[in-house]
């Protein structure tokens, strides 16, 4: 069983920055595909970014060039650096760990972009 704990959400003005963190416990973090997803009120959960064990990354078109996913295997932590934030980035952000067909989720952290 893998436990994921997110942190770093909050209220930020448009154009501002935040960094989300997700720390994993249990299992072998370095082997997981890690990802960030988000869910805005009234909408379906959507992919934001993923990073493989080898460091290959994938991003949703809507966040390319503004959000950056990274991982520190020594700290069992994945990050999401969020720059040039827009009101449409407002959502609950969820950390995901994928091992073969198994998916584990964190509890989510709220990001609100508003003036």
C-alpha positions as CSV (number, residue, x, y, z in Angstrom):
1,X,0.0,0.0,0.0
2,X,1.2,3.5,-0.9
3,X,0.3,6.6,1.0
4,X,0.5,10.0,-0.7
5,X,0.4,13.3,1.1
6,X,0.2,16.6,-0.8
7,X,1.0,20.1,0.4
8,X,1.6,23.6,-0.9
9,X,-1.8,24.6,-2.1
10,X,-3.3,28.0,-1.3
11,X,-4.6,31.3,-2.7
12,X,-2.5,33.1,-5.2
13,X,-3.1,36.1,-7.5
14,X,-3.1,35.7,-11.3
15,X,0.4,35.6,-12.6
16,X,1.7,34.2,-9.3
17,X,3.5,31.0,-8.5
18,X,3.0,28.0,-6.2
19,X,4.9,24.8,-5.6
20,X,3.0,21.6,-4.7
21,X,4.7,18.7,-3.1
22,X,3.7,15.1,-2.7
23,X,5.5,12.7,-0.4
24,X,5.0,9.0,-0.7
25,X,5.4,6.3,1.9
26,X,5.3,2.5,1.4
27,X,6.6,0.7,-1.7
28,X,9.4,1.6,-4.0
29,X,8.9,5.3,-5.0
30,X,11.7,5.3,-7.6
31,X,9.8,2.7,-9.7
32,X,6.5,4.6,-9.9
33,X,5.1,6.7,-12.6
34,X,4.0,9.8,-10.6
35,X,1.5,12.3,-11.7
36,X,-0.6,15.4,-10.9
37,X,-4.2,15.6,-11.7
38,X,-6.8,18.3,-11.0
39,X,-10.5,18.6,-10.6
40,X,-12.3,21.9,-10.8
41,X,-15.8,22.3,-9.3
42,X,-18.4,20.6,-11.5
43,X,-15.8,19.2,-13.9
44,X,-14.1,15.8,-14.3
45,X,-10.7,15.1,-13.0
46,X,-8.0,15.8,-15.6
47,X,-4.4,15.0,-16.2
48,X,-1.9,17.9,-15.5
49,X,1.5,16.2,-15.8
50,X,3.3,12.9,-15.3
51,X,6.9,11.8,-14.8
52,X,8.3,8.4,-15.3
53,X,10.9,6.6,-13.1
54,X,13.5,7.7,-15.7
55,X,12.4,11.3,-15.6
56,X,10.4,11.6,-18.9
57,X,7.6,14.1,-18.6
58,X,4.2,14.6,-20.2
59,X,2.0,17.7,-19.8
60,X,-1.5,18.7,-20.7
61,X,-1.5,21.3,-23.5
62,X,-3.2,23.8,-21.2
63,X,-0.2,23.9,-18.8
64,X,2.8,23.5,-21.1
65,X,5.4,26.2,-20.5
66,X,3.8,27.2,-17.1
67,X,3.8,24.1,-14.9
68,X,6.8,21.8,-14.3
69,X,6.8,18.4,-12.8
70,X,9.9,17.0,-11.1
71,X,10.8,14.3,-8.7
72,X,13.4,13.6,-6.0
73,X,13.7,9.9,-5.5
74,X,15.9,10.3,-2.5
75,X,13.1,12.2,-0.7
76,X,10.2,10.1,-2.1
77,X,8.7,13.3,-3.3
78,X,7.3,14.7,-6.5
79,X,6.8,18.4,-7.1
80,X,4.7,20.6,-9.3
81,X,6.1,24.1,-9.9
82,X,3.3,26.3,-11.0
83,X,4.2,29.7,-12.6
84,X,2.1,32.3,-14.5
85,X,-1.0,30.9,-12.8
86,X,-4.4,31.7,-14.3
87,X,-7.9,31.7,-12.8
88,X,-8.7,28.6,-14.8
89,X,-6.0,26.8,-12.9
90,X,-8.2,26.9,-9.9
91,X,-8.9,23.3,-8.8
92,X,-8.2,20.6,-6.3
93,X,-4.9,19.1,-7.2
94,X,-4.3,15.4,-6.6
95,X,-1.1,13.4,-6.6
96,X,-1.1,10.0,-8.3
97,X,1.3,7.0,-8.1
98,X,0.9,4.3,-10.8
99,X,2.5,0.9,-10.6
100,X,1.4,-1.3,-13.5
101,X,-2.4,-1.3,-13.2
102,X,-2.5,-0.1,-9.6
103,X,-3.3,3.6,-8.9
104,X,-2.9,5.4,-5.6
105,X,-4.2,8.9,-4.8
106,X,-3.5,11.6,-2.3
107,X,-6.2,13.5,-0.5
108,X,-5.8,16.6,-2.7
109,X,-4.7,20.2,-2.1
110,X,-6.7,23.2,-3.2
111,X,-5.3,25.8,-5.5
112,X,-7.2,29.0,-5.9
113,X,-6.1,31.7,-8.4
114,X,-8.0,34.9,-7.8
115,X,-7.4,38.6,-7.4
